Amino acid sequence: MLDWPTIFRIIHVLGVVHWIGGLLFVTFVILPSLLDMEATKRLPLFEALERRFAAQARISTLLVGISGFYMLYAYDRWAELLDPHFWWLGAMLGLWAIFIVMLFIAEPLFLHVWFDARARRDPDRAFRVALRGHRVLSTVSLITVLGAVGGAHGLF
């Protein structure tokens, strides 16, 4: 029989798979493919793809946050956020916070306009910078997922 914490864990894992999986797809497939394209065609295609995925990523990150905070409450794991042995809990929370700021504050308020202006001036440089940033976020995300799965199964 399913209980609420199990249901929220399922929601959490599905949300992470969608969110981080999408990030990895953008990082290792879409952005490199765009760099291979003619510079004038990059920005319109990137904006169309990014707009669609950003909307989905907002939903995923919200579901991950809601389910994650519920599980901290349901399993009474709040104190472990301060325990170095549970560094992966803090990493999950920190990574989630970075993406919440990026998706809900930075991108709508200034990042989209800033990138658009840079991509019109120097598309090669703008897309290389975007790829570099995505690679950093992808690396941090993979380390966090590794830590979370390992930590949840007693590795640390």
N, CA, C and O atoms as a GROMACS GRO file, in nm:
protein
  624
    1MET      N    1   0.084  -0.119   0.000
    1MET     CA    2   0.000   0.000   0.000
    1MET      C    3   0.088   0.125   0.000
    1MET      O    4   0.186   0.133   0.074
    2LEU      N    5   0.054   0.219  -0.082
    2LEU     CA    6   0.130   0.344  -0.090
    2LEU      C    7   0.090   0.438   0.023
    2LEU      O    8  -0.028   0.451   0.056
    3ASP      N    9   0.190   0.502   0.080
    3ASP     CA   10   0.163   0.607   0.177
    3ASP      C   11   0.205   0.740   0.115
    3ASP      O   12   0.267   0.743   0.008
    4TRP      N   13   0.172   0.851   0.182
    4TRP     CA   14   0.202   0.983   0.127
    4TRP      C   15   0.351   1.007   0.106
    4TRP      O   16   0.389   1.058   0.000
    5PRO      N   17   0.437   0.972   0.200
    5PRO     CA   18   0.580   0.992   0.173
    5PRO      C   19   0.629   0.916   0.049
    5PRO      O   20   0.713   0.968  -0.024
    6THR      N   21   0.579   0.797   0.025
    6THR     CA   22   0.619   0.722  -0.094
    6THR      C   23   0.570   0.791  -0.220
    6THR      O   24   0.643   0.800  -0.319
    7ILE      N   25   0.448   0.838  -0.218
    7ILE     CA   26   0.393   0.911  -0.334
    7ILE      C   27   0.477   1.035  -0.362
    7ILE      O   28   0.509   1.064  -0.478
    8PHE      N   29   0.513   1.109  -0.257
    8PHE     CA   30   0.593   1.229  -0.277
    8PHE      C   31   0.736   1.194  -0.322
    8PHE      O   32   0.797   1.272  -0.395
    9ARG      N   33   0.788   1.080  -0.280
    9ARG     CA   34   0.920   1.037  -0.327
    9ARG      C   35   0.914   1.006  -0.477
    9ARG      O   36   1.007   1.039  -0.551
   10ILE      N   37   0.808   0.943  -0.521
   10ILE     CA   38   0.790   0.914  -0.664
   10ILE      C   39   0.783   1.044  -0.743
   10ILE      O   40   0.849   1.058  -0.846
   11ILE      N   41   0.704   1.139  -0.695
   11ILE     CA   42   0.694   1.270  -0.761
   11ILE      C   43   0.831   1.336  -0.766
   11ILE      O   44   0.869   1.394  -0.868
   12HIS      N   45   0.905   1.327  -0.657
   12HIS     CA   46   1.037   1.388  -0.647
   12HIS      C   47   1.133   1.330  -0.751
   12HIS      O   48   1.199   1.403  -0.824
   13VAL      N   49   1.139   1.198  -0.757
   13VAL     CA   50   1.231   1.133  -0.851
   13VAL      C   51   1.190   1.164  -0.995
   13VAL      O   52   1.277   1.195  -1.078
   14LEU      N   53   1.062   1.156  -1.027
   14LEU     CA   54   1.019   1.188  -1.163
   14LEU      C   55   1.052   1.333  -1.199
   14LEU      O   56   1.094   1.361  -1.311
   15GLY      N   57   1.031   1.425  -1.105
   15GLY     CA   58   1.065   1.566  -1.130
   15GLY      C   59   1.213   1.586  -1.154
   15GLY      O   60   1.251   1.661  -1.244
   16VAL      N   61   1.297   1.520  -1.075
   16VAL     CA   62   1.443   1.532  -1.093
   16VAL      C   63   1.485   1.473  -1.227
   16VAL      O   64   1.567   1.531  -1.297
   17VAL      N   65   1.428   1.358  -1.262
   17VAL     CA   66   1.463   1.296  -1.391
   17VAL      C   67   1.430   1.391  -1.506
   17VAL      O   68   1.510   1.408  -1.597
   18HIS      N   69   1.312   1.452  -1.501
   18HIS     CA   70   1.273   1.544  -1.609
   18HIS      C   71   1.363   1.668  -1.611
   18HIS      O   72   1.414   1.706  -1.716
   19TRP      N   73   1.382   1.729  -1.495
   19TRP     CA   74   1.456   1.854  -1.485
   19TRP      C   75   1.604   1.834  -1.521
   19TRP      O   76   1.656   1.902  -1.609
   20ILE      N   77   1.671   1.743  -1.454
   20ILE     CA   78   1.815   1.723  -1.477
   20ILE      C   79   1.838   1.654  -1.612
   20ILE      O   80   1.934   1.685  -1.682
   21GLY      N   81   1.750   1.562  -1.648
   21GLY     CA   82   1.761   1.500  -1.780
   21GLY      C   83   1.749   1.603  -1.891
   21GLY      O   84   1.822   1.598  -1.989
   22GLY      N   85   1.657   1.695  -1.875
   22GLY     CA   86   1.642   1.803  -1.973
   22GLY      C   87   1.764   1.892  -1.978
   22GLY      O   88   1.809   1.932  -2.086
   23LEU      N   89   1.818   1.924  -1.861
   23LEU     CA   90   1.940   2.005  -1.856
   23LEU      C   91   2.054   1.935  -1.931
   23LEU      O   92   2.126   1.999  -2.007
   24LEU      N   93   2.069   1.806  -1.909
   24LEU     CA   94   2.175   1.731  -1.977
   24LEU      C   95   2.152   1.726  -2.127
   24LEU      O   96   2.248   1.734  -2.204
   25PHE      N   97   2.027   1.714  -2.170
   25PHE     CA   98   1.996   1.714  -2.312
   25PHE      C   99   2.032   1.848  -2.375
   25PHE      O  100   2.092   1.853  -2.483
   26VAL      N  101   1.995   1.956  -2.309
   26VAL     CA  102   2.030   2.090  -2.359
   26VAL      C  103   2.182   2.106  -2.364
   26VAL      O  104   2.236   2.158  -2.462
   27THR      N  105   2.250   2.060  -2.259
   27THR     CA  106   2.396   2.078  -2.249
   27THR      C  107   2.473   1.997  -2.351
   27THR      O  108   2.565   2.048  -2.414
   28PHE      N  109   2.435   1.872  -2.367
   28PHE     CA  110   2.518   1.783  -2.448
   28PHE      C  111   2.464   1.755  -2.587
   28PHE      O  112   2.533   1.692  -2.668
   29VAL      N  113   2.341   1.801  -2.617
   29VAL     CA  114   2.286   1.779  -2.751
   29VAL      C  115   2.247   1.911  -2.817
   29VAL      O  116   2.297   1.943  -2.925
   30ILE      N  117   2.160   1.988  -2.754
   30ILE     CA  118   2.106   2.107  -2.820
   30ILE      C  119   2.211   2.215  -2.840
   30ILE      O  120   2.232   2.261  -2.952
   31LEU      N  121   2.278   2.258  -2.733
   31LEU     CA  122   2.375   2.368  -2.748
   31LEU      C  123   2.490   2.332  -2.842
   31LEU      O  124   2.525   2.414  -2.927
   32PRO      N  125   2.551   2.213  -2.832
   32PRO     CA  126   2.655   2.180  -2.930
   32PRO      C  127   2.602   2.176  -3.073
   32PRO      O  128   2.673   2.216  -3.166
   33SER      N  129   2.479   2.130  -3.092
   33SER     CA  130   2.420   2.128  -3.226
   33SER      C  131   2.398   2.269  -3.278
   33SER      O  132   2.420   2.296  -3.397
   34LEU      N  133   2.356   2.358  -3.191
   34LEU     CA  134   2.336   2.497  -3.232
   34LEU      C  135   2.469   2.562  -3.272
   34LEU      O  136   2.474   2.641  -3.366
   35LEU      N  137   2.576   2.528  -3.201
   35LEU     CA  138   2.707   2.584  -3.236
   35LEU      C  139   2.753   2.538  -3.375
   35LEU      O  140   2.834   2.606  -3.438
   36ASP      N  141   2.702   2.424  -3.421
   36ASP     CA  142   2.736   2.375  -3.555
   36ASP      C  143   2.653   2.442  -3.664
   36ASP      O  144   2.684   2.429  -3.783
   37MET      N  145   2.547   2.512  -3.626
   37MET     CA  146   2.458   2.575  -3.723
   37MET      C  147   2.510   2.711  -3.767
   37MET      O  148   2.601   2.768  -3.707
   38GLU      N  149   2.451   2.760  -3.875
   38GLU     CA  150   2.477   2.896  -3.921
   38GLU      C  151   2.434   2.993  -3.810
   38GLU      O  152   2.326   2.978  -3.752
   39ALA      N  153   2.518   3.091  -3.782
   39ALA     CA  154   2.496   3.181  -3.668
   39ALA      C  155   2.360   3.252  -3.672
   39ALA      O  156   2.299   3.271  -3.566
   40THR      N  157   2.312   3.289  -3.789
   40THR     CA  158   2.185   3.364  -3.796
   40THR      C  159   2.063   3.278  -3.762
   40THR      O  160   1.957   3.332  -3.730
   41LYS      N  161   2.077   3.147  -3.769
   41LYS     CA  162   1.964   3.058  -3.742
   41LYS      C  163   1.960   3.011  -3.597
   41LYS      O  164   1.860   2.955  -3.552
   42ARG      N  165   2.069   3.032  -3.524
   42ARG     CA  166   2.080   2.980  -3.387
   42ARG      C  167   1.978   3.038  -3.290
   42ARG      O  168   1.904   2.966  -3.224
   43LEU      N  169   1.978   3.171  -3.282
   43LEU     CA  170   1.898   3.237  -3.179
   43LEU      C  171   1.749   3.205  -3.191
   43LEU      O  172   1.688   3.171  -3.090
   44PRO      N  173   1.687   3.215  -3.309
   44PRO     CA  174   1.544   3.182  -3.315
   44PRO      C  175   1.513   3.038  -3.273
   44PRO      O  176   1.414   3.013  -3.204
   45LEU      N  177   1.598   2.945  -3.315
   45LEU     CA  178   1.574   2.805  -3.277
   45LEU      C  179   1.596   2.785  -3.127
   45LEU      O  180   1.517   2.718  -3.061
   46PHE      N  181   1.703   2.844  -3.074
   46PHE     CA  182   1.730   2.832  -2.930
   46PHE      C  183   1.615   2.890  -2.849
   46PHE      O  184   1.573   2.830  -2.750
   47GLU      N  185   1.565   3.006  -2.889
   47GLU     CA  186   1.456   3.069  -2.814
   47GLU      C  187   1.330   2.981  -2.816
   47GLU      O  188   1.262   2.969  -2.714
   48ALA      N  189   1.300   2.920  -2.930
   48ALA     CA  190   1.182   2.834  -2.938
   48ALA      C  191   1.198   2.711  -2.849
   48ALA      O  192   1.105   2.675  -2.777
   49LEU      N  193   1.315   2.648  -2.854
   49LEU     CA  194   1.339   2.528  -2.772
   49LEU      C  195   1.346   2.563  -2.624
   49LEU      O  196   1.288   2.494  -2.540
   50GLU      N  197   1.416   2.669  -2.593
   50GLU     CA  198   1.437   2.710  -2.454
   50GLU      C  199   1.304   2.750  -2.389
   50GLU      O  200   1.279   2.715  -2.273
   51ARG      N  201   1.221   2.822  -2.462
   51ARG     CA  202   1.092   2.867  -2.407
   51ARG      C  203   1.006   2.746  -2.369
   51ARG      O  204   0.944   2.745  -2.263
   52ARG      N  205   1.004   2.645  -2.455
   52ARG     CA  206   0.922   2.526  -2.428
   52ARG      C  207   0.977   2.449  -2.308
   52ARG      O  208   0.902   2.408  -2.220
   53PHE      N  209   1.110   2.429  -2.305
   53PHE     CA  210   1.166   2.352  -2.194
   53PHE      C  211   1.164   2.432  -2.064
   53PHE      O  212   1.141   2.373  -1.958
   54ALA      N  213   1.186   2.562  -2.069
   54ALA     CA  214   1.186   2.643  -1.946
   54ALA      C  215   1.051   2.633  -1.875
   54ALA      O  216   1.046   2.626  -1.752
   55ALA      N  217   0.943   2.633  -1.952
   55ALA     CA  218   0.810   2.620  -1.892
   55ALA      C  219   0.796   2.484  -1.822
   55ALA      O  220   0.742   2.476  -1.712
   56GLN      N  221   0.846   2.380  -1.885
   56GLN     CA  222   0.841   2.247  -1.825
   56GLN      C  223   0.933   2.238  -1.703
   56GLN      O  224   0.897   2.179  -1.602
   57ALA      N  225   1.051   2.298  -1.714
   57ALA     CA  226   1.147   2.294  -1.603
   57ALA      C  227   1.093   2.368  -1.482
   57ALA      O  228   1.120   2.328  -1.368
   58ARG      N  229   1.018   2.475  -1.504
   58ARG     CA  230   0.956   2.546  -1.391
   58ARG      C  231   0.862   2.453  -1.315
   58ARG      O  232   0.862   2.451  -1.192
   59ILE      N  233   0.782   2.378  -1.387
   59ILE     CA  234   0.689   2.285  -1.322
   59ILE      C  235   0.768   2.175  -1.249
   59ILE      O  236   0.738   2.143  -1.134
   60SER      N  237   0.868   2.118  -1.317
   60SER     CA  238   0.948   2.012  -1.254
   60SER      C  239   1.015   2.060  -1.127
   60SER      O  240   1.011   1.992  -1.025
   61THR      N  241   1.078   2.178  -1.131
   61THR     CA  242   1.150   2.226  -1.013
   61THR      C  243   1.053   2.257  -0.900
   61THR      O  244   1.086   2.237  -0.783
   62LEU      N  245   0.935   2.307  -0.932
   62LEU     CA  246   0.835   2.329  -0.827
   62LEU      C  247   0.792   2.197  -0.763
   62LEU      O  248   0.782   2.187  -0.641
   63LEU      N  249   0.767   2.096  -0.846
   63LEU     CA  250   0.729   1.966  -0.792
   63LEU      C  251   0.841   1.905  -0.709
   63LEU      O  252   0.815   1.844  -0.605
   64VAL      N  253   0.964   1.922  -0.754
   64VAL     CA  254   1.080   1.871  -0.678
   64VAL      C  255   1.088   1.943  -0.543
   64VAL      O  256   1.113   1.880  -0.441
   65GLY      N  257   1.069   2.074  -0.544
   65GLY     CA  258   1.074   2.149  -0.418
   65GLY      C  259   0.963   2.112  -0.322
   65GLY      O  260   0.988   2.088  -0.204
   66ILE      N  261   0.841   2.106  -0.372
   66ILE     CA  262   0.726   2.070  -0.287
   66ILE      C  263   0.746   1.930  -0.229
   66ILE      O  264   0.728   1.908  -0.109
   67SER      N  265   0.782   1.836  -0.315
   67SER     CA  266   0.798   1.698  -0.267
   67SER      C  267   0.918   1.685  -0.174
   67SER      O  268   0.913   1.611  -0.076
   68GLY      N  269   1.026   1.757  -0.204
   68GLY     CA  270   1.144   1.751  -0.118
   68GLY      C  271   1.118   1.808   0.020
   68GLY      O  272   1.156   1.748   0.121
   69PHE      N  273   1.052   1.923   0.026
   69PHE     CA  274   1.020   1.980   0.157
   69PHE      C  275   0.921   1.894   0.233
   69PHE      O  276   0.930   1.881   0.355
   70TYR      N  277   0.826   1.833   0.162
   70TYR     CA  278   0.733   1.743   0.228
   70TYR      C  279   0.809   1.624   0.289
   70TYR      O  280   0.782   1.584   0.402
   71MET      N  281   0.903   1.568   0.214
   71MET     CA  282   0.977   1.453   0.267
   71MET      C  283   1.065   1.492   0.386
   71MET      O  284   1.078   1.414   0.480
   72LEU      N  285   1.125   1.611   0.383
   72LEU     CA  286   1.200   1.657   0.500
   72LEU      C  287   1.108   1.661   0.622
   72LEU      O  288   1.148   1.621   0.732
   73TYR      N  289   0.986   1.709   0.602
   73TYR     CA  290   0.888   1.715   0.710
   73TYR      C  291   0.842   1.575   0.752
   73TYR      O  292   0.844   1.540   0.870
   74ALA      N  293   0.800   1.494   0.654
   74ALA     CA  294   0.741   1.362   0.684
   74ALA      C  295   0.842   1.269   0.752
   74ALA      O  296   0.806   1.193   0.841
   75TYR      N  297   0.967   1.275   0.709
   75TYR     CA  298   1.069   1.188   0.767
   75TYR      C  299   1.148   1.258   0.879
   75TYR      O  300   1.242   1.200   0.935
   76ASP      N  301   1.110   1.383   0.911
   76ASP     CA  302   1.175   1.462   1.016
   76ASP      C  303   1.327   1.464   0.996
   76ASP      O  304   1.402   1.424   1.086
   77ARG      N  305   1.371   1.509   0.879
   77ARG     CA  306   1.514   1.509   0.843
   77ARG      C  307   1.574   1.650   0.846
   77ARG      O  308   1.684   1.670   0.794
   78TRP      N  309   1.505   1.745   0.905
   78TRP     CA  310   1.553   1.884   0.903
   78TRP      C  311   1.692   1.898   0.964
   78TRP      O  312   1.776   1.968   0.909
   79ALA      N  313   1.717   1.833   1.076
   79ALA     CA  314   1.846   1.845   1.145
   79ALA      C  315   1.960   1.793   1.059
   79ALA      O  316   2.074   1.839   1.073
   80GLU      N  317   1.932   1.698   0.972
   80GLU     CA  318   2.038   1.642   0.888
   80GLU      C  319   2.090   1.740   0.784
   80GLU      O  320   2.198   1.719   0.728
   81LEU      N  321   2.016   1.847   0.758
   81LEU     CA  322   2.066   1.950   0.667
   81LEU      C  323   2.195   2.014   0.720
   81LEU      O  324   2.275   2.065   0.642
   82LEU      N  325   2.214   2.009   0.852
   82LEU     CA  326   2.333   2.068   0.914
   82LEU      C  327   2.443   1.966   0.941
   82LEU      O  328   2.552   2.003   0.984
   83ASP      N  329   2.416   1.840   0.918
   83ASP     CA  330   2.512   1.733   0.944
   83ASP      C  331   2.598   1.709   0.821
   83ASP      O  332   2.545   1.679   0.714
   84PRO      N  333   2.733   1.721   0.834
   84PRO     CA  334   2.821   1.702   0.718
   84PRO      C  335   2.809   1.564   0.653
   84PRO      O  336   2.837   1.550   0.534
   85HIS      N  337   2.767   1.463   0.727
   85HIS     CA  338   2.748   1.330   0.669
   85HIS      C  339   2.634   1.328   0.567
   85HIS      O  340   2.627   1.241   0.481
   86PHE      N  341   2.547   1.425   0.579
   86PHE     CA  342   2.433   1.436   0.488
   86PHE      C  343   2.451   1.556   0.396
   86PHE      O  344   2.355   1.627   0.365
   87TRP      N  345   2.574   1.578   0.351
   87TRP     CA  346   2.606   1.691   0.262
   87TRP      C  347   2.517   1.692   0.138
   87TRP      O  348   2.488   1.798   0.083
   88TRP      N  349   2.476   1.576   0.096
   88TRP     CA  350   2.395   1.563  -0.026
   88TRP      C  351   2.257   1.626  -0.009
   88TRP      O  352   2.200   1.672  -0.108
   89LEU      N  353   2.203   1.630   0.113
   89LEU     CA  354   2.075   1.699   0.135
   89LEU      C  355   2.092   1.848   0.110
   89LEU      O  356   2.009   1.911   0.044
   90GLY      N  357   2.199   1.904   0.163
   90GLY     CA  358   2.228   2.046   0.140
   90GLY      C  359   2.257   2.074  -0.007
   90GLY      O  360   2.218   2.177  -0.060
   91ALA      N  361   2.327   1.980  -0.072
   91ALA     CA  362   2.357   1.996  -0.214
   91ALA      C  363   2.227   1.997  -0.295
   91ALA      O  364   2.212   2.078  -0.386
   92MET      N  365   2.135   1.907  -0.261
   92MET     CA  366   2.006   1.905  -0.332
   92MET      C  367   1.932   2.038  -0.313
   92MET      O  368   1.881   2.096  -0.408
   93LEU      N  369   1.928   2.084  -0.190
   93LEU     CA  370   1.858   2.209  -0.161
   93LEU      C  371   1.926   2.327  -0.231
   93LEU      O  372   1.858   2.414  -0.286
   94GLY      N  373   2.058   2.330  -0.228
   94GLY     CA  374   2.131   2.439  -0.293
   94GLY      C  375   2.113   2.440  -0.444
   94GLY      O  376   2.090   2.545  -0.504
   95LEU      N  377   2.123   2.322  -0.505
   95LEU     CA  378   2.103   2.313  -0.649
   95LEU      C  379   1.961   2.355  -0.687
   95LEU      O  380   1.941   2.429  -0.783
   96TRP      N  381   1.864   2.308  -0.611
   96TRP     CA  382   1.726   2.346  -0.636
   96TRP      C  383   1.709   2.497  -0.626
   96TRP      O  384   1.642   2.558  -0.709
   97ALA      N  385   1.769   2.558  -0.524
   97ALA     CA  386   1.758   2.703  -0.506
   97ALA      C  387   1.820   2.780  -0.623
   97ALA      O  388   1.765   2.880  -0.668
   98ILE      N  389   1.934   2.733  -0.672
   98ILE     CA  390   1.998   2.797  -0.788
   98ILE      C  391   1.903   2.795  -0.908
   98ILE      O  392   1.886   2.897  -0.975
   99PHE      N  393   1.842   2.680  -0.934
   99PHE     CA  394   1.753   2.671  -1.049
   99PHE      C  395   1.624   2.750  -1.029
   99PHE      O  396   1.571   2.805  -1.125
  100ILE      N  397   1.574   2.755  -0.908
  100ILE     CA  398   1.454   2.836  -0.882
  100ILE      C  399   1.485   2.983  -0.912
  100ILE      O  400   1.405   3.052  -0.976
  101VAL      N  401   1.599   3.031  -0.866
  101VAL     CA  402   1.638   3.170  -0.894
  101VAL      C  403   1.656   3.191  -1.043
  101VAL      O  404   1.609   3.291  -1.098
  102MET      N  405   1.723   3.098  -1.110
  102MET     CA  406   1.746   3.112  -1.255
  102MET      C  407   1.614   3.112  -1.332
  102MET      O  408   1.592   3.198  -1.417
  103LEU      N  409   1.527   3.015  -1.303
  103LEU     CA  410   1.405   2.997  -1.382
  103LEU      C  411   1.295   3.098  -1.351
  103LEU      O  412   1.219   3.136  -1.440
  104PHE      N  413   1.287   3.142  -1.224
  104PHE     CA  414   1.176   3.227  -1.185
  104PHE      C  415   1.213   3.374  -1.166
  104PHE      O  416   1.126   3.461  -1.165
  105ILE      N  417   1.343   3.403  -1.150
  105ILE     CA  418   1.383   3.542  -1.126
  105ILE      C  419   1.478   3.592  -1.234
  105ILE      O  420   1.445   3.685  -1.307
  106ALA      N  421   1.596   3.530  -1.245
  106ALA     CA  422   1.698   3.580  -1.336
  106ALA      C  423   1.654   3.577  -1.482
  106ALA      O  424   1.666   3.676  -1.553
  107GLU      N  425   1.605   3.462  -1.525
  107GLU     CA  426   1.568   3.451  -1.667
  107GLU      C  427   1.457   3.547  -1.707
  107GLU      O  428   1.474   3.620  -1.805
  108PRO      N  429   1.345   3.552  -1.636
  108PRO     CA  430   1.240   3.644  -1.679
  108PRO      C  431   1.275   3.792  -1.661
  108PRO      O  432   1.231   3.876  -1.740
  109LEU      N  433   1.355   3.825  -1.559
  109LEU     CA  434   1.383   3.966  -1.531
  109LEU      C  435   1.495   4.024  -1.616
  109LEU      O  436   1.486   4.139  -1.661
  110PHE      N  437   1.603   3.947  -1.639
  110PHE     CA  438   1.714   4.006  -1.712
  110PHE      C  439   1.796   3.909  -1.797
  110PHE      O  440   1.852   3.951  -1.898
  111LEU      N  441   1.805   3.786  -1.760
  111LEU     CA  442   1.895   3.693  -1.828
  111LEU      C  443   1.857   3.671  -1.974
  111LEU      O  444   1.944   3.666  -2.061
  112HIS      N  445   1.728   3.658  -2.001
  112HIS     CA  446   1.683   3.636  -2.138
  112HIS      C  447   1.721   3.755  -2.227
  112HIS      O  448   1.773   3.737  -2.337
  113VAL      N  449   1.695   3.875  -2.180
  113VAL     CA  450   1.727   3.997  -2.257
  113VAL      C  451   1.878   4.011  -2.273
  113VAL      O  452   1.926   4.046  -2.381
  114TRP      N  453   1.953   3.985  -2.167
  114TRP     CA  454   2.099   3.995  -2.171
  114TRP      C  455   2.157   3.897  -2.274
  114TRP      O  456   2.241   3.935  -2.355
  115PHE      N  457   2.112   3.770  -2.269
  115PHE     CA  458   2.163   3.671  -2.363
  115PHE      C  459   2.124   3.706  -2.506
  115PHE      O  460   2.206   3.695  -2.597
  116ASP      N  461   2.001   3.748  -2.526
  116ASP     CA  462   1.954   3.785  -2.659
  116ASP      C  463   2.041   3.896  -2.718
  116ASP      O  464   2.080   3.888  -2.835
  117ALA      N  465   2.072   3.998  -2.641
  117ALA     CA  466   2.156   4.108  -2.689
  117ALA      C  467   2.297   4.059  -2.723
  117ALA      O  468   2.353   4.097  -2.826
  118ARG      N  469   2.354   3.976  -2.638
  118ARG     CA  470   2.488   3.921  -2.665
  118ARG      C  471   2.489   3.831  -2.787
  118ARG      O  472   2.582   3.835  -2.867
  119ALA      N  473   2.384   3.750  -2.802
  119ALA     CA  474   2.378   3.658  -2.915
  119ALA      C  475   2.361   3.732  -3.047
  119ALA      O  476   2.406   3.683  -3.151
  120ARG      N  477   2.299   3.847  -3.045
  120ARG     CA  478   2.285   3.927  -3.168
  120ARG      C  479   2.418   3.995  -3.204
  120ARG      O  480   2.449   4.010  -3.322
  121ARG      N  481   2.494   4.036  -3.103
  121ARG     CA  482   2.625   4.100  -3.126
  121ARG      C  483   2.732   4.001  -3.167
  121ARG      O  484   2.802   4.020  -3.266
  122ASP      N  485   2.742   3.892  -3.090
  122ASP     CA  486   2.849   3.794  -3.113
  122ASP      C  487   2.794   3.654  -3.083
  122ASP      O  488   2.813   3.602  -2.973
  123PRO      N  489   2.724   3.594  -3.180
  123PRO     CA  490   2.657   3.467  -3.154
  123PRO      C  491   2.752   3.355  -3.112
  123PRO      O  492   2.718   3.276  -3.025
  124ASP      N  493   2.869   3.347  -3.173
  124ASP     CA  494   2.961   3.240  -3.137
  124ASP      C  495   3.000   3.248  -2.990
  124ASP      O  496   2.994   3.149  -2.918
  125ARG      N  497   3.039   3.364  -2.947
  125ARG     CA  498   3.080   3.382  -2.807
  125ARG      C  499   2.963   3.359  -2.711
  125ARG      O  500   2.978   3.293  -2.609
  126ALA      N  501   2.847   3.414  -2.744
  126ALA     CA  502   2.730   3.401  -2.656
  126ALA      C  503   2.693   3.254  -2.636
  126ALA      O  504   2.665   3.212  -2.524
  127PHE      N  505   2.694   3.177  -2.743
  127PHE     CA  506   2.656   3.036  -2.730
  127PHE      C  507   2.766   2.953  -2.664
  127PHE      O  508   2.736   2.854  -2.597
  128ARG      N  509   2.891   2.993  -2.681
  128ARG     CA  510   2.998   2.923  -2.608
  128ARG      C  511   2.989   2.951  -2.458
  128ARG      O  512   3.010   2.862  -2.377
  129VAL      N  513   2.956   3.074  -2.423
  129VAL     CA  514   2.937   3.108  -2.281
  129VAL      C  515   2.818   3.031  -2.224
  129VAL      O  516   2.825   2.979  -2.113
  130ALA      N  517   2.709   3.024  -2.300
  130ALA     CA  518   2.591   2.949  -2.255
  130ALA      C  519   2.625   2.801  -2.236
  130ALA      O  520   2.584   2.739  -2.138
  131LEU      N  521   2.701   2.746  -2.329
  131LEU     CA  522   2.741   2.605  -2.319
  131LEU      C  523   2.829   2.583  -2.197
  131LEU      O  524   2.812   2.484  -2.125
  132ARG      N  525   2.923   2.673  -2.173
  132ARG     CA  526   3.011   2.661  -2.057
  132ARG      C  527   2.930   2.665  -1.927
  132ARG      O  528   2.953   2.585  -1.837
  133GLY      N  529   2.836   2.757  -1.918
  133GLY     CA  530   2.750   2.765  -1.799
  133GLY      C  531   2.667   2.640  -1.779
  133GLY      O  532   2.651   2.592  -1.667
  134HIS      N  533   2.613   2.588  -1.888
  134HIS     CA  534   2.535   2.465  -1.880
  134HIS      C  535   2.622   2.346  -1.840
  134HIS      O  536   2.577   2.258  -1.767
  135ARG      N  537   2.746   2.345  -1.886
  135ARG     CA  538   2.836   2.235  -1.846
  135ARG      C  539   2.865   2.239  -1.697
  135ARG      O  540   2.869   2.135  -1.631
  136VAL      N  541   2.884   2.360  -1.644
  136VAL     CA  542   2.908   2.373  -1.499
  136VAL      C  543   2.785   2.325  -1.422
  136VAL      O  544   2.797   2.247  -1.327
  137LEU      N  545   2.667   2.373  -1.462
  137LEU     CA  546   2.544   2.331  -1.394
  137LEU      C  547   2.520   2.181  -1.408
  137LEU      O  548   2.474   2.116  -1.313
  138SER      N  549   2.552   2.125  -1.523
  138SER     CA  550   2.534   1.981  -1.544
  138SER      C  551   2.628   1.901  -1.454
  138SER      O  552   2.589   1.800  -1.396
  139THR      N  553   2.751   1.947  -1.442
  139THR     CA  554   2.848   1.877  -1.356
  139THR      C  555   2.804   1.880  -1.210
  139THR      O  556   2.806   1.778  -1.142
  140VAL      N  557   2.764   1.998  -1.164
  140VAL     CA  558   2.716   2.011  -1.026
  140VAL      C  559   2.591   1.925  -1.006
  140VAL      O  560   2.576   1.862  -0.902
  141SER      N  561   2.504   1.922  -1.104
  141SER     CA  562   2.381   1.842  -1.095
  141SER      C  563   2.412   1.693  -1.086
  141SER      O  564   2.353   1.622  -1.006
  142LEU      N  565   2.505   1.646  -1.170
  142LEU     CA  566   2.540   1.504  -1.167
  142LEU      C  567   2.607   1.464  -1.036
  142LEU      O  568   2.580   1.356  -0.983
  143ILE      N  569   2.692   1.550  -0.983
  143ILE     CA  570   2.754   1.523  -0.852
  143ILE      C  571   2.646   1.517  -0.744
  143ILE      O  572   2.650   1.432  -0.655
  144THR      N  573   2.550   1.608  -0.752
  144THR     CA  574   2.442   1.612  -0.654
  144THR      C  575   2.356   1.486  -0.664
  144THR      O  576   2.320   1.428  -0.561
  145VAL      N  577   2.322   1.444  -0.784
  145VAL     CA  578   2.242   1.322  -0.802
  145VAL      C  579   2.319   1.201  -0.749
  145VAL      O  580   2.263   1.117  -0.679
  146LEU      N  581   2.446   1.193  -0.782
  146LEU     CA  582   2.531   1.084  -0.732
  146LEU      C  583   2.531   1.083  -0.579
  146LEU      O  584   2.513   0.978  -0.517
  147GLY      N  585   2.550   1.200  -0.520
  147GLY     CA  586   2.550   1.211  -0.374
  147GLY      C  587   2.417   1.176  -0.314
  147GLY      O  588   2.410   1.109  -0.210
  148ALA      N  589   2.308   1.221  -0.377
  148ALA     CA  590   2.175   1.196  -0.322
  148ALA      C  591   2.138   1.048  -0.328
  148ALA      O  592   2.087   0.993  -0.231
  149VAL      N  593   2.165   0.985  -0.440
  149VAL     CA  594   2.133   0.842  -0.451
  149VAL      C  595   2.222   0.761  -0.358
  149VAL      O  596   2.175   0.672  -0.288
  150GLY      N  597   2.351   0.792  -0.359
  150GLY     CA  598   2.443   0.721  -0.269
  150GLY      C  599   2.409   0.746  -0.123
  150GLY      O  600   2.408   0.653  -0.042
  151GLY      N  601   2.381   0.871  -0.089
  151GLY     CA  602   2.349   0.906   0.049
  151GLY      C  603   2.220   0.842   0.096
  151GLY      O  604   2.211   0.796   0.210
  152ALA      N  605   2.119   0.841   0.010
  152ALA     CA  606   1.990   0.781   0.048
  152ALA      C  607   2.002   0.630   0.069
  152ALA      O  608   1.916   0.569   0.133
  153HIS      N  609   2.110   0.571   0.016
  153HIS     CA  610   2.130   0.426   0.031
  153HIS      C  611   2.248   0.394   0.121
  153HIS      O  612   2.304   0.285   0.115
  154GLY      N  613   2.286   0.492   0.206
  154GLY     CA  614   2.385   0.467   0.309
  154GLY      C  615   2.530   0.470   0.268
  154GLY      O  616   2.616   0.420   0.342
  155LEU      N  617   2.562   0.526   0.153
  155LEU     CA  618   2.700   0.529   0.106
  155LEU      C  619   2.788   0.618   0.194
  155LEU      O  620   2.907   0.589   0.212
  156PHE      N  621   2.732   0.725   0.248
  156PHE     CA  622   2.815   0.820   0.323
  156PHE      C  623   2.790   0.805   0.472
  156PHE      O  624   2.850   0.876   0.552
   0.00000   0.00000   0.00000
